[in-house]
């Protein structure tokens, strides 16, 4: 029994130490490389790990991608949404500009900059203009400055938290920004 164990251990030790028996050695002999590791392999310079430039460029572009998002005001339509264009401005901020209109010439316009504060909150700075013929005497309601959009509960869209219409009372405006194609 001891002889069998010694033979087995000897075989195991010699086969592990022989580089010709490894998969990597077989791949080298056949000229096969593992391409899936090429892109994510860091470049080591002076004991410092630096990411491969092509990967960082792609990663950076994906984090700051321009795109379009649907937007709506309930007085105009939830079914026929408008569009806002979102373009990266700085590391955190995006420029946002767009509108929603209807055949009665009611409109929602948004122009400014916006950034993601958290998974459920966006911070906006700029101007939101709302004009609906049957609200506020048909005049424009303009909201300027810092505003907050929040996705409460399970909502996938962000709603403006400053909902009170310029007319006052219980009249509210639901301005909603929906997921789109930008990286906002």
FILO-921901 format. One record per residue: residue in three letters; x, y, z of N, C-alpha, C, O in turn. Coordinates in steps of 0.001 Angstrom, whole numbers, plus 500000, padded with zeros to 6 digits. Example, Ala and Ser with C-alpha at 12.3 -4.5 7.8 and 13.67 -1.06 7.14 Angstrom:
2
    aa       nu       nv       nw      cau      cav      caw       cu       cv       cw       ou       ov       ow
   ALA   513190   494310   507800   512300   495500   507800   513200   496700   507800   514236   496681   508465
   SER   512850   497750   507080   513670   498940   507140   512900   500030   507870   513409   501138   508039
***
This chain:
184
    aa       nu       nv       nw      cau      cav      caw       cu       cv       cw       ou       ov       ow
   UNK   500822   498820   500000   500000   500000   500000   500878   501261   500000   500604   502215   499272
   UNK   501933   501254   500822   502836   502398   500877   503488   502633   499523   503696   503782   499133
   UNK   503808   501588   498814   504451   501700   497515   503509   502397   496526   503942   503233   495733
   UNK   502231   502051   496581   501247   502648   495682   501122   504143   495977   501066   504958   495057
   UNK   501080   504499   497261   500976   505903   497646   502213   506689   497215   502096   507817   496735
   UNK   503399   506097   497383   504634   506771   496988   504661   506951   495478   505028   508022   494994
   UNK   504277   505921   494722   504247   506025   493262   503240   507100   492811   503532   507908   491928
   UNK   502088   507092   493416   501050   508073   493058   501526   509495   493369   501352   510394   492547
   UNK   502124   509707   494547   502624   511031   494937   503742   511469   493998   503794   512636   493610
   UNK   504633   510560   493626   505726   510882   492716   505183   511303   491349   505635   512284   490760
   UNK   504204   510539   490860   503602   510859   489572   502956   512248   489615   503121   513045   488691
   UNK   502229   512526   490683   501538   513798   490854   502536   514965   490894   502332   515979   490226
   UNK   503615   514821   491679   504601   515882   491798   505311   516150   490476   505498   517305   490093
   UNK   505705   515092   489781   506419   515281   488528   505511   515834   487436   505965   516624   486607
   UNK   504249   515442   487416   503351   515948   486376   503018   517422   486611   502814   518156   485644
   UNK   502957   517877   487873   502666   519284   488169   503859   520187   487866   503678   521348   487500
   UNK   505054   519672   488011   506245   520469   487796   506658   520506   486330   507556   521265   485965
   UNK   506030   519713   485497   506405   519640   484094   505576   520656   483313   504372   520462   483145
   UNK   506199   521740   482830   505439   522776   482145   504833   522303   480831   503876   522907   480346
   UNK   505362   521250   480253   504820   520760   478997   503451   520120   479172   502753   519908   478180
   UNK   503043   519806   480394   501745   519181   480636   500666   520191   480990   499520   519800   481216
   UNK   500989   521456   481045   499975   522438   481427   499200   522899   480211   499682   522800   479082
   UNK   498020   523395   480438   497165   523894   479353   497812   525100   478687   497756   525249   477466
   UNK   498426   525959   479496   499076   527144   478937   500176   526749   477964   500314   527354   476902
   UNK   500967   525725   478326   502034   525272   477445   501450   524718   476151   501983   524976   475072
   UNK   500368   523963   476247   499721   523432   475047   499224   524570   474164   499371   524526   472943
   UNK   498642   525577   474778   498155   526726   474008   499300   527455   473317   499162   527895   472176
   UNK   500449   527584   474020   501604   528241   473413   502092   527453   472198   502416   528028   471159
   UNK   502137   526129   472347   502597   525292   471243   501680   525432   470040   502140   525409   468898
   UNK   500375   525579   470292   499409   525676   469200   499224   527120   468732   498498   527369   467770
   UNK   499875   528071   469405   499745   529466   469022   498405   530067   469423   497961   531047   468824
   UNK   497758   529491   470431   496450   529961   470872   496638   530960   472008   497401   530709   472941
   UNK   495935   532104   471930   495958   533086   473006   494554   533250   473554   493572   532973   472866
   UNK   494466   533697   474781   493172   533968   475387   492862   535445   475181   493251   536282   475995
   UNK   492149   535772   474075   491854   537157   473721   490967   537847   474744   491010   539073   474848
   UNK   490169   537114   475498   489260   537754   476452   490024   538434   477581   489480   539318   478243
   UNK   491273   538040   477813   492045   538666   478878   492839   539865   478387   493258   540697   479193
   UNK   493054   539971   477078   493866   541053   476545   493322   542423   476932   494081   543286   477373
   UNK   491988   542637   476770   491411   543948   476993   491434   544380   478446   491539   545573   478728
   UNK   491339   543437   479377   491257   543832   480780   492568   543672   481532   492625   543923   482736
   UNK   493629   543256   480834   494911   543081   481487   495559   544433   481722   495775   545181   480769
   UNK   495877   544770   482979   496508   546060   483242   497955   546072   482771   498601   545028   482683
   UNK   498450   547253   482474   499836   547440   482101   500576   547812   483383   500174   548750   484072
   UNK   501655   547091   483719   502371   547344   484961   503641   548115   484639   504494   547656   483879
   UNK   503747   549304   485239   504917   550161   485048   505416   550549   486427   504687   551180   487193
   UNK   506630   550187   486750   507247   550543   488034   506359   550179   489218   506102   551018   490082
   UNK   505900   548959   489262   505055   548454   490343   503744   549228   490493   503089   549119   491529
   UNK   503352   549999   489492   502090   550739   489509   501200   550164   488433   501636   549978   487297
   UNK   499956   549880   488776   499029   549329   487803   498310   550479   487123   497701   551326   487777
   UNK   498389   550495   485800   497722   551511   485003   496802   550799   484029   497220   549847   483370
   UNK   495557   551244   483927   494606   550599   483028   494997   550845   481574   495627   551851   481248
   UNK   494617   549922   480720   494884   550042   479306   494101   551237   478778   492903   551328   479045
   UNK   494724   552166   478034   494064   553402   477597   492770   553187   476825   491810   553928   477034
   UNK   492712   552192   475936   491505   551957   475145   490319   551629   476045   489198   552062   475776
   UNK   490554   550876   477098   489475   550493   478018   489006   551714   478788   487802   551907   478963
   UNK   489929   552539   479250   489550   553746   479993   488735   554679   479113   487783   555297   479588
   UNK   489095   554794   477828   488353   555663   476917   486917   555169   476775   485984   555967   476852
   UNK   486727   553877   476572   485385   553300   476443   484621   553486   477735   483455   553882   477714
   UNK   485263   553204   478868   484612   553352   480166   484180   554805   480382   483068   555056   480847
   UNK   485046   555757   480050   484746   557170   480203   483604   557590   479294   482723   558333   479727
   UNK   483593   557135   478044   482520   557480   477122   481187   556922   477592   480160   557582   477434
   UNK   481175   555723   478164   479936   555126   478649   479390   555865   479857   478176   555877   480061
   UNK   480241   556479   480663   479786   557193   481845   479249   558572   481501   478489   559141   482284
   UNK   479614   559115   480373   479182   560455   479998   478626   560455   478581   479110   561188   477719
   UNK   477639   559656   478346   477054   559513   477015   475877   560478   476845   475008   560555   477713
   UNK   475849   561210   475734   474733   562089   475406   473548   561242   474945   473718   560092   474542
   UNK   472352   561818   475008   471184   561083   474555   469913   561902   474667   469946   563109   474909
   UNK   468792   561216   474485   467476   561841   474507   466616   561149   475553   466683   559931   475720
   UNK   465800   561941   476263   464875   561421   477271   463467   561947   476995   463307   563117   476648
   UNK   462448   561106   477142   461077   561604   477070   460783   562496   478280   461342   562296   479358
   UNK   459902   563482   478091   459480   564379   479161   457986   564630   478989   457475   564645   477870
   UNK   457285   564828   480121   455853   565087   479998   455357   566015   481096   455929   566103   482182
   UNK   454276   566698   480771   453486   567499   481693   452066   566972   481559   451548   566875   480447
   UNK   451427   566630   482678   450123   565978   482607   449087   566814   481876   448194   566242   481250
   UNK   449161   568152   481923   448185   569009   481254   448277   568874   479733   447291   569088   479028
   UNK   449448   568523   479233   449637   568393   477781   449330   566968   477351   448438   566750   476530
   UNK   450055   565992   477892   449781   564585   477581   450799   563680   478267   451989   563987   478332
   UNK   450304   562575   478767   451212   561527   479243   451475   560536   478112   452462   559801   478141
   UNK   450580   560518   477106   450710   559563   476000   451652   560052   474901   452397   559262   474321
   UNK   451618   561352   474618   452477   561928   473575   453519   562809   474254   453344   564019   474397
   UNK   454593   562174   474661   455644   562860   475410   456491   563748   474499   456566   563532   473289
   UNK   457118   564740   475100   458096   565554   474403   459465   564913   474558   459583   563784   475035
   UNK   460496   565640   474151   461864   565127   474260   462792   566187   474815   462635   567378   474544
   UNK   463762   565738   475595   464851   566598   476044   466157   565983   475572   466340   564766   475598
   UNK   467046   566841   475146   468387   566431   474751   469285   566601   475966   469251   567636   476633
   UNK   470083   565587   476249   470985   565611   477397   472406   565378   476883   472693   564374   476232
   UNK   473298   566345   477198   474687   566263   476731   475628   566505   477905   475402   567422   478695
   UNK   476682   565697   478032   477645   565914   479110   478255   567306   479030   478596   567790   477950
   UNK   478388   567942   480194   478955   569282   480266   480253   569265   481064   481287   569746   480602
   UNK   480184   568704   482268   481350   568540   483128   481330   567106   483630   480551   566281   483151
   UNK   482179   566818   484584   482238   565463   485121   480910   565020   485734   480539   563852   485624
   UNK   480191   565945   486378   478926   565607   487036   477703   566100   486284   476659   565449   486309
   UNK   477817   567227   485624   476668   567915   485050   476451   567586   483583   477387   567288   482842
   UNK   475172   567650   483186   474755   567500   481800   473933   568729   481426   473183   569243   482256
   UNK   474062   569206   480197   473165   570237   479695   471875   569547   479281   471909   568473   478682
   UNK   470747   570154   479593   469449   569582   479248   468602   570665   478602   468522   571788   479099
   UNK   467963   570311   477477   467165   571269   476746   466112   570512   475954   466424   569539   475267
   UNK   464860   570961   476050   463815   570311   475269   462440   570837   475612   462290   571800   476364
   UNK   461416   570170   475031   460057   570655   475232   459023   569580   474933   459329   568506   474414
   UNK   457797   569912   475280   456612   569122   474933   455541   570142   474549   455361   571142   475244
   UNK   454839   569898   473464   453783   570804   473016   452565   569996   472587   452632   568780   472410
   UNK   451441   570712   472423   450249   570081   471867   449656   570987   470786   450197   572055   470499
   UNK   448555   570560   470197   447949   571329   469109   447327   572637   469593   447119   573541   468785
   UNK   447026   572765   470877   446465   574002   471438   447556   575022   471774   447274   576078   472341
   UNK   448793   574702   471423   449964   575555   471680   450315   575678   473156   450998   576616   473566
   UNK   449839   574719   473951   450312   574611   475330   451716   574029   475245   452024   573280   474318
   UNK   452573   574373   476214   453923   573833   476135   454575   573712   477509   454178   574343   478488
   UNK   455584   572876   477519   456525   572708   478627   457899   572872   477988   458210   572201   477004
   UNK   458716   573756   478537   460086   573936   478057   461023   573811   479244   460728   574287   480341
   UNK   462144   573169   479011   463165   573037   480057   464517   573365   479443   464840   572914   478344
   UNK   465305   574158   480170   466627   574555   479685   467528   574800   480893   467199   575608   481762
   UNK   468650   574111   480946   469577   574292   482063   470582   573174   482120   471051   572670   481100
   UNK   470900   572799   483338   471836   571696   483544   471268   570793   484633   470491   571220   485487
   UNK   471683   569526   484572   471124   568528   485473   472217   567529   485826   473116   567267   485027
   UNK   472130   566976   487028   473075   565935   487435   472359   564930   488315   471347   565236   488946
   UNK   472902   563729   488345   472360   562676   489205   472972   562836   490590   474192   562858   490749
   UNK   472100   562948   491590   472539   563058   492980   472599   561671   493608   473495   561372   494397
   UNK   471634   560831   493249   471574   559450   493726   470782   558646   492703   470357   559176   491676
   UNK   470590   557385   492988   469828   556525   492085   468412   557063   491894   467814   556866   490836
   UNK   467877   557734   492897   466487   558188   492879   466319   559702   492785   465190   560188   492848
   UNK   467409   560469   492634   467268   561923   492626   468178   562594   491606   469344   562235   491440
   UNK   467592   563595   490923   468317   564439   489985   468241   565878   490479   467207   566308   490991
   UNK   469323   566618   490329   469341   568034   490682   469387   568832   489382   470191   568549   488494
   UNK   468517   569828   489284   468413   570652   488079   468647   572107   488448   468200   572566   489499
   UNK   469349   572835   487581   469509   574283   487710   469215   574889   486352   469826   574513   485352
   UNK   468274   575829   486316   467921   576451   485054   466501   576956   485078   466024   577450   486100
   UNK   465814   576832   483936   464464   577363   483779   463512   576290   483268   463815   575567   482319
   UNK   462362   576202   483915   461263   575357   483465   460088   576301   483210   459633   577006   484112
   UNK   459610   576301   481975   458500   577186   481610   457305   576342   481189   457422   575440   480360
   UNK   456147   576656   481781   454912   575923   481511   453856   576935   481077   453636   577944   481747
   UNK   453206   576656   479951   452107   577504   479509   450959   576592   479092   451066   575839   478124
   UNK   449868   576671   479835   448664   575885   479559   447495   576859   479532   447307   577624   480478
   UNK   446713   576843   478467   445672   577848   478235   444674   577983   479378   444188   579085   479630
   UNK   444359   576914   480067   443354   576967   481130   443954   577077   482539   443222   576949   483520
   UNK   445249   577309   482660   445896   577513   483961   446571   578881   483989   447101   579337   482976
   UNK   446550   579522   485129   447270   580774   485365   446899   581840   484326   447747   582600   483859
   UNK   445621   581872   483986   445119   582853   483022   445709   582687   481628   445695   583635   480843
   UNK   446217   581527   481307   446812   581266   479999   448227   581795   479864   448842   581670   478805
   UNK   448753   582391   480943   450108   582943   480904   451159   581904   481266   450831   580825   481761
   UNK   452416   582231   481019   453495   581287   481342   453785   581237   482847   453790   582262   483529
   UNK   454019   580051   483330   454468   579818   484713   455941   579448   484598   456281   578420   484013
   UNK   456806   580273   485147   458249   580076   484999   458860   579744   486356   458691   580478   487330
   UNK   459565   578637   486396   460277   578203   487605   461764   578263   487286   462222   577640   486328
   UNK   462520   579011   488088   463956   579143   487843   464748   578724   489070   464218   578609   490175
   UNK   466019   578503   488840   466915   578166   489939   467052   576672   490134   466833   575880   489217
   UNK   467421   576305   491349   467679   574909   491699   466355   574178   491936   465504   574644   492693
   UNK   466197   573031   491281   465001   572197   491404   465442   570753   491617   466573   570382   491305
   UNK   464542   569959   492143   464839   568551   492401   463812   567676   491691   462612   567943   491740
   UNK   464303   566620   491025   463456   565597   490424   463714   564306   491192   464867   563927   491395
   UNK   462644   563623   491623   462796   562416   492440   461957   561277   491862   460838   561491   491397
   UNK   462510   560066   491896   461787   558848   491514   461374   558153   492794   462162   557413   493384
   UNK   460145   558383   493230   459675   557812   494498   459189   556379   494314   458670   556009   493261
   UNK   459370   555589   495357   458892   554207   495337   459507   553409   494208   460722   553416   494011
   UNK   458647   552718   493465   459111   551880   492348   459097   552618   491016   459306   552001   489972
   UNK   458858   553917   491031   458802   554681   489787   460132   554611   489046   461202   554636   489653
   UNK   460042   554525   487734   461228   554511   486874   461503   555902   486318   462532   556111   485676
   UNK   460604   556859   486551   460762   558222   486057   460971   559168   487234   460698   558823   488384
   UNK   461462   560371   486927   461769   561372   487942   460745   562501   487832   460520   563030   486743
   UNK   460123   562871   488953   459103   563924   488966   459643   565174   489658   460270   565091   490714
   UNK   459390   566336   489045   459749   567614   489626   459047   567757   490973   457835   567567   491066
   UNK   459801   568089   492010   459238   568184   493352   458574   569535   493623   457709   569628   494494
   UNK   458958   570564   492902   458309   571867   493001   457100   571821   492068   457151   572324   490946
   UNK   456010   571212   492549   454853   570939   491706   453843   572080   491652   453006   572109   490750
   UNK   453898   573010   492581   452864   574036   492640   452901   574933   491409   453944   575488   491061
   UNK   451751   575068   490757   451623   575950   489607   451612   577391   490090   451241   577659   491233
   UNK   452013   578314   489238   452057   579738   489597   450689   580271   490015   450613   581267   490735
   UNK   449613   579629   489579   448261   580037   489950   448026   579843   491447   447218   580547   492053
   UNK   448741   578884   492036   448596   578625   493470   447417   577712   493769   446875   577050   492884
   UNK   447037   577694   495032   445948   576812   495445   446379   575369   495384   447501   575019   495752
   UNK   445479   574540   494915   445778   573104   494801   446168   572706   493387   446179   571515   493073
   UNK   446485   573653   492534   446848   573364   491153   448320   572953   491091   449209   573716   491470
   UNK   448558   571738   490606   449928   571221   490542   450298   570812   489124   449443   570426   488327
   UNK   451582   570903   488829   452143   570487   487542   453010   569256   487780   453923   569277   488605
   UNK   452715   568185   487049   453540   566983   487131   454492   566971   485937   454123   566543   484844
   UNK   455709   567440   486155   456751   567428   485132   457597   566179   485379   458234   566047   486424
   UNK   457596   565274   484416   458281   563989   484569   459351   563798   483495   459117   564060   482316
   UNK   460526   563337   483922   461614   562965   483013   461755   561443   483097   461874   560879   484184
   UNK   461739   560794   481940   461763   559332   481860   463152   558834   481449   463950   559590   480895
   UNK   463433   557558   481724   464706   556998   481286   464861   557137   479777   463896   556995   479027
   UNK   466069   557412   479350   466343   557598   477928   467650   556969   477520   468063   555952   478077
   UNK   468303   557573   476547   469505   556971   475978   470803   557587   476470   471878   557139   476070
   UNK   470739   558602   477326   471984   559177   477857   472435   558392   479080   471733   557496   479550
   UNK   473599   558731   479583   474105   558046   480785   473781   558827   482059   474379   558583   483106
   UNK   472835   559763   481971   472416   560556   483140   471907   559647   484243   471510   560127   485305
***
